[in-house]
Amino acid sequence: MQRMGLCNRLRPEKAAEYKALHADAWPGVLATISACNIRNFSIFLREPEHLLFAYWEYHGEDFASDAKKMAADPVTQKWWALTDPCQEPLESRAPGEWWAGMTEIFYCP
């Protein structure tokens, strides 16, 4: 199992929309997350900075392959068409990233 953390920004004018979408996440999106070997997925919001922090545990063998599988899912694509405009990626993210990856520096089981 691999713990993964990512961060992004929430556009202030889209905060209510983003919160409402996640309060009633689509069953197809949730099923795809699970099918891609992701468990314990959480998104946290730090206001007033509008900082989003996502955490999940990856239980698969090939994250790149599972990420491609998720990106190819039509329901997830429709979901992202609604949620992506609510976000503002960090300037410091790596090329090709939407959410900026983070390095785990501490873990206490």
Steps between C-alpha positions, in 0.01 A plus 500: 500500500626848409372816669470792259447870566428773247406865515327756286309825541127556496374802310320708766205574273454124441525387865127445555467307173801280577376422851152416369640265235704311756215488750313291242778325307380288210486124562678433168792719602524326837491160329782600266712623791457162665561308175829689463622364836459826694371480857445749782481795260445834673513861386557772758450874451698768683318831497551793459804396293284271280761226522379150410682197638414153370609178667450139398648157540594318182467121526591403143817397322521760221375848587575645155283233338218549750517878453461452123204268563337767716565774243342287226176447692219704335317568829821623663568721198157664544569543872836663432333731245305639796766490771813607307372853427456541877870444554808709438814285474811606687766666288764272653337176384698262280438496124187300424363524855165659581526437874853558629656187647642510850780309670417318820751604766341344810271210582394365838298176481 
